[in-house]
């Protein structure tokens, strides 16, 4: 019995090691956007060190909970092979939520996301744009809050 238990623990460790790059992707470069930009109110840009820019926009304002909304990234000055946006709760794990965006031409990538509802009402989120361009992986973390009362 003890041997079976040890084998199961070893199996869990190996599986966790193998899928960790999927759940926690490694970035070669992390670019910080303007922290004053509010995705709930506007399109938020970020300038890349290579001179290119990206703009993230969420199709509904305010961002709804438990309802699909559009996500769009426009890339200028670089040719991404792939773009995904990882939505993560800042202070609470809300599960895996990383829609892959589809290229629509001229640097425009679109997709759809749905955020779960938080029982406390207000929730801080990080929407990390994950870009694969050439052999480089770039992460741009944007923050926003849902459930705000203005």
WOPE-V355046 format. One record per helix or strand. SS is the DSSP state (A for helix, B for strand). FROM is the first residue (numbers start at 0). LEN is the number of residues. If there is no record, write none. Layout:
# WOPE-V355046
ss/from/len
SS/FROM/LEN
SS/FROM/LEN
This chain:
# WOPE-V355046
ss/from/len
A/1/22
B/28/2
B/43/4
B/52/6
B/64/1
B/68/8
B/81/8
B/97/6
B/107/6
B/114/1
B/122/11
B/135/11
